[in-house]
């Protein structure tokens, strides 16, 4: 009986565990995505709310171009009405009186004056009219308006490209910062492990009366200091991951897997080519060209006010019971403004000032791009050179530590020499890691300055 009870209890718990597994959230077993720098850029562009707003500007400008094109087509207007008067209108009463007088004359003259029908005395009037207008000539205003809308659309598109480039740079910098913080944390872990082994050696040597108590105390003090730095580096790693998630627009608790070895990006071509590429490929330059084109079309629109306009107009209407026969007409309407108190001339002058401002802004932008490219290029060159220096320093520090360990173990050096070698190696590792990642960030900034996404 007892065995049966135990078996039943075990079966119940097994069933409960199975239910928990079935209803457990899928996030608990979700595999972490492997993240590369290109994938980080893709995720950031897909999730960016700022980019969505800039993309809406493109859609708005596209609708503006469609509206400008529609202005070339005809306009058809349908009108209708129904009116109820509280008394027969005066003009109808007058027409009725004239009709009665005419019929009286007809009776007197024995039909020599033809009779007419009396106008309706209805107080309800209704009817409809159709109006069609087709612009024929507007002094180039419609064409200039369409070109203005086209330039505005191109401006919005280039702004979107610039936004993508900025977003890509932010994602790359955040990604490289995560790689940097991870490698710094790993380097500090190795330093703590190495110092822990040294403390064990010093303790054993002290117990055997080979080294003084001071050597052991120095090693323990340095180990405590390294563990404190280890905490900071791991905290920086978590903060860098959170910052990356913010840039990517994903949940702050999202975690990825990475390839820890930081591969150095290739150095772009010479400075002159970089500057030329930046001046040709930067979307900001194209956006400024669109602004210049928009200013030119504003001048053309203002100029069109001096010229006449020509339109084809057609109209058809029917009103009852006032007149039961429908009527229609078609014609060409021309108009020109003879005097406007100088409004057109000031409008044209204002557009001209906008064009001058846009041309000046383009010159300033070109100078700024040149400066940005030069700075990024020199920063990348300096970072590339620092990698070689850091690499040589790292190799030297490793050799020095190996020698210090050997000398310490055979008793021909003190713990202080060993500690200095440990510190030098840790510094060399962190300098090398810093140089590699700073170079990648510098190259990413140079590519952004050159207009590359």
C-alpha positions, 0 to 999 in steps of 0.5 A, a space after each residue: 500500500 505504501 509503495 502504491 502511494 509513493 508511486 502515485 505521488 511520483 506520477 503526479 509530480 512527473 505530470 506536474 513537471 511536464 505541464 510546467 515545461 509545456 506552459 513555460 515561456 519560449 524565451 527561457 529556451 531561446 537561442 542567442 543570435 550571433 551578432 556581427 557588425 553588419 547584422 547590428 547595422 541591419 537591426 538598427 535600421 529596421 527598428 529605428 523610430 527616428 528613421 521611420 519618421 524620416 521615411 514618412 517625410 519621403 512619403 509626404 514628399 512623394 504625395 506632394 509630387 503626385 499632387 503637383 502632377 495632378 494640377 496639369 489635369 482638368 477640374 470637374 465641378 458639379 453643383 446642385 441646389 434646391 430652394 423653397 421660397 415663402 412666396 412666389 418670387 417678384 420676378 416670376 410675378 412680373 413675368 406672369 403679369 406680362 404673360 397675362 397682358 400678352 394673352 389679353 392682347 391676343 384676345 383683343 386682336 383675335 389671335 394676331 398676338 400669339 398666346 404664351 404660357 404662364 410662368 409656373 407659380 411654384 415656390 420650389 426651384 431646383 437644378 444642377 450645373 457642371 463646370 469643367 476647367 482645363 489649364 492651358 498656359 500658366 506662365 510656367 507656374 505648373 511646371 515649376 511647381 512640379 519641379 519644386 515637388 520633385 526636388 523636395 522628394 529628392 531632398 527627403 530621400 537624401 535626408 533618409 540616406 544621411 539618417 541611415 548613414 548616421 544610424 549605421 555609424 552609431 550601431 558600429 560604434 556601439 558594437 565595437 564598444 561591446 567587443 572592446 569591453 568584453 576583451 577588456 573584461 577577459 584581459 582582466 580575468 586573465 590578470 586576476 588568474 595570473 596574480 592568484 597563482 602568484 599569491 599561491 606561489 608566494 604563500 608556499 615560498 613564505 611558508 618554506 621561509 624562502 621569501 619574506 612576509 612582505 612579498 606575500 603582502 604585496 602580492 595579496 594587495 595587488 590581487 585585491 586591486 586587480 579584483 576591484 578593476 575586474 568588477 569595473 570591467 565586467 560592469 562596463 561590459 554590461 553597460 556597453 551591451 545595454 547601450 548597444 541594445 538601445 541603439 539597435 532598438 531591441 529589448 534591453 535584456 537581449 543578449 548576443 554571441 560574438 566573435 571576440 577577436 576584433 578584426 581590423 578593417 582595411 584602411 581606405 585609399 589616400 587622403 585626396 581620394 577620400 576627400 573627393 569621394 566624400 564630396 561626391 557621395 555624401 547624401 548631404 551634398 545631394 540634399 543641398 543640391 535639391 535645396 538649390 533646385 527648390 530655390 530656383 523653382 521658387 524664382 520661376 513660380 514668382 516670375 510666372 505671376 508676371 505672365 498671363 494665364 489661359 484656361 479652357 472652360 466649359 459649363 452646362 446647367 439646367 434649372 427648373 421650373 425657371 427655365 426647363 431647357 438646359 444650356 451649355 457654353 464653352 470658351 477660353 478665359 485669359 487673365 493677367 494681373 496688371 498691378 499688385 503693389 509690388 507683391 510679385 517683385 518682392 516674392 521673386 526677390 525673396 526667392 532669389 535670397 533663398 537661392 543665395 543662401 542655399 549656394 552659400 550653405 553648400 560651400 560651407 557644407 563642402 568645407 565641413 565635409 573636407 575637414 571631417 574627412 581629413 580628421 577621420 583619416 588622420 585619426 585612422 592612420 594614428 590608430 593603425 600605427 598605434 596597433 603596431 606599437 601596442 603589438 610590440 609592447 605586448 610581445 615584450 611584456 610577455 617575454 619580461 613576465 616569463 623571465 620574471 617568473 623564472 627568476 622569482 622561482 629560482 630565488 634570484 629576484 623579488 616579488 616586486 619585480 614579478 609584480 611589475 612584470 604582471 602590471 606591465 603585461 596587463 597594461 600592454 594587453 589593454 593598450 593593444 585591445 584599445 588600439 584595435 577597437 579604436 582603429 575600427 571605430 576610426 575607420 567607421 567614422 572615416 567611411 561615414 565621412 566619405 558617405 558610405 553606409 
